[in-house]
Amino acid sequence: MDEIYLKVYQKFPEVAGKKPVRHSQPDGKTLLVFKGEGKSSNGIKIPRVVRVLIDQNGKILKMTTSR
């Protein structure tokens, strides 16, 4: 799992250090939801949610984010 976390933290530094909420899917896959905050160019905080779908072997299948 640490490898997956590092990949997410590198791609989305807004969620660095945050532990995800895990959701088991009926087909054996796992959805990890990371929540953090970014800042806009004028300093306003923007919530960031990163969703990562992984298979039983720990391979990342899909990674999506909010804006």
TASULCOR-V791879 format. One record per backbone hydrogen bond with DSSP energy under -1.0 kcal/mol. NH is the residue of the N-H (numbers start at 1). CO is the residue of the C=O. If there is no record, write none. Layout:
BEGIN
nh,co
NH,CO
NH,CO
END
This chain:
BEGIN
nh,co
5,1
6,2
7,3
8,4
9,5
10,6
11,7
12,8
15,12
16,13
18,15
21,33
23,31
25,29
28,25
30,54
31,23
32,52
33,21
34,50
36,48
38,46
40,44
43,40
46,38
48,36
50,34
51,64
52,32
53,62
54,30
55,59
58,55
61,53
62,53
64,51
66,49
END
